[in-house]
Amino acid sequence: MKRSPFSSDQIAAALKQEELGMPLADVIKQAGITERTFLNWKRQYGGLPDYTQDLKCLQEENAKLKQIVAELTLENARLQDVREDKRSKHEQYSPSS
């Protein structure tokens, strides 16, 4: 399937403008598309709710969670290194049987 050069945000914005009452001729002129393209978008995406805001929110949350995981992974590695250092020092000073 051929990928559209327009982002989902651009498509949603064009559909929203027409939905809010902007004349179709103005919408397609502003978007730089043909009427047929707009009608295809409307047929394909017109019945879908506006998930663009939800998607951005989820992407931001995902980025924050990835950052937290990275920080915790580094902290865990640092604590394991400290534990290993303490264990090796303890083994050095304990009398062997």
Secondary structure, DSSP 8 states (H G I E B T S, - for coil): ----SS-HHHHHHHHHHHHTT--HHHHHHHHT--HHHHHHHHHHHTTS---HHHHHHHHHHHHHHHHHHHHHHHHHHHHHHHHHHHHHHHHHHS---
